[in-house]
């Protein structure tokens, strides 16, 4: 079974971690134990992503799946648009070694380019780990200002 990570521009906030509100957006079969994002300050309620840089996202989670594949998308006018992420296979990449063992803890570390041509706006970013059937292992979303 393949797993996908999706970053989507979306809405909502509830759980506070490091000053920024992180909201569960439908985690079904996995459990996020910690999340860390560059540009998120303990003294701010919104993350600051600088255009032309890479943002590091670390999600610690407990999994039940075996194979992993990463894709990243942003939602523009309701249409998912993929980021060009290399490599897309998470096994042996992004700090994930497969096979993933049911009940073990994992530490997903990814780097996402914030292109200089992105509009300078406030958005909600969604990080979701999906299987081949698009079931959410975990899903977290948080507010971002792109500068």
Residue pairs with C-beta under 8 A, 6 or more apart in sequence:
1 65
1 66
1 67
1 131
1 132
1 133
2 67
2 68
2 69
2 131
2 132
3 65
3 67
3 68
3 69
3 90
3 129
3 130
3 131
3 132
3 137
4 69
4 70
4 71
4 128
4 129
4 130
4 131
4 132
4 134
5 70
5 71
5 72
5 90
5 108
5 110
5 127
5 128
5 129
5 130
6 71
6 72
6 73
6 80
6 126
6 127
6 128
6 130
7 57
7 72
7 73
7 74
7 83
7 112
7 125
7 126
7 127
7 128
8 73
8 74
8 75
8 80
8 125
8 126
8 128
9 74
9 75
9 76
9 123
9 124
9 125
9 126
10 25
10 75
10 124
10 125
10 126
10 141
11 124
11 141
12 23
12 25
12 124
12 141
13 21
13 22
13 23
13 124
13 141
13 142
13 143
14 21
14 22
14 23
14 24
15 21
15 22
15 23
15 24
16 22
17 34
17 35
18 36
18 40
18 41
18 42
19 40
19 41
19 42
19 43
19 44
19 45
20 37
20 40
20 41
20 44
20 45
20 46
20 47
20 142
20 143
21 45
21 142
21 143
22 35
22 140
22 141
22 142
23 140
23 141
23 142
24 32
24 138
24 139
24 140
25 126
25 128
25 136
25 139
25 140
25 141
26 128
26 136
26 139
27 136
27 137
27 138
27 139
27 140
28 135
28 136
28 137
29 64
29 135
29 136
29 137
30 61
30 62
30 63
30 64
30 129
30 136
30 137
30 138
31 61
31 62
31 138
32 59
32 60
32 61
32 138
32 140
33 60
33 61
33 62
33 105
34 58
34 59
34 60
35 57
35 58
35 59
35 60
35 127
35 140
36 56
36 57
36 58
37 47
37 55
37 56
37 57
37 58
37 142
38 55
38 56
38 57
39 47
39 48
39 49
39 50
39 55
39 144
40 47
40 48
40 142
41 47
41 48
45 143
46 122
46 143
46 144
46 145
47 125
47 142
47 143
47 144
47 145
48 144
48 145
48 147
49 55
49 114
49 144
49 145
49 146
49 147
50 114
50 147
51 114
51 115
51 116
51 117
51 118
51 120
51 146
51 147
52 114
52 115
52 116
53 113
53 114
54 111
54 112
54 113
54 114
55 111
55 112
55 113
55 114
56 109
56 110
56 111
57 108
57 109
57 110
57 111
57 112
57 127
58 107
58 108
58 109
58 110
59 107
59 108
59 127
59 129
59 138
59 140
60 105
60 106
60 107
60 108
61 105
61 106
61 108
61 129
61 137
61 138
62 103
62 104
62 105
62 106
63 100
63 102
63 104
63 106
63 137
64 100
64 102
64 103
64 137
65 100
65 131
65 137
66 98
66 99
66 100
67 91
67 98
67 99
67 100
68 89
68 90
68 91
68 96
68 98
68 100
69 88
69 89
69 90
69 91
70 85
70 87
70 88
70 89
70 90
70 93
70 94
70 110
71 82
71 85
71 88
72 82
72 83
72 85
72 110
72 112
73 80
73 81
73 82
73 83
74 80
74 81
74 83
75 81
83 112
83 113
84 113
85 110
85 112
87 93
90 96
90 98
90 108
91 97
91 98
92 98
94 108
94 109
94 110
95 106
95 107
95 108
95 109
96 106
96 108
100 106
108 129
114 146
118 146
119 146
120 146
120 147
121 145
121 146
122 143
122 144
122 145
122 146
123 143
123 144
123 146
124 141
124 142
124 143
124 144
125 141
125 142
125 143
125 144
126 139
126 140
126 141
127 139
127 140
127 141
128 136
128 138
128 139
128 140
129 136
129 137
129 138
129 139
130 136
130 137
131 137
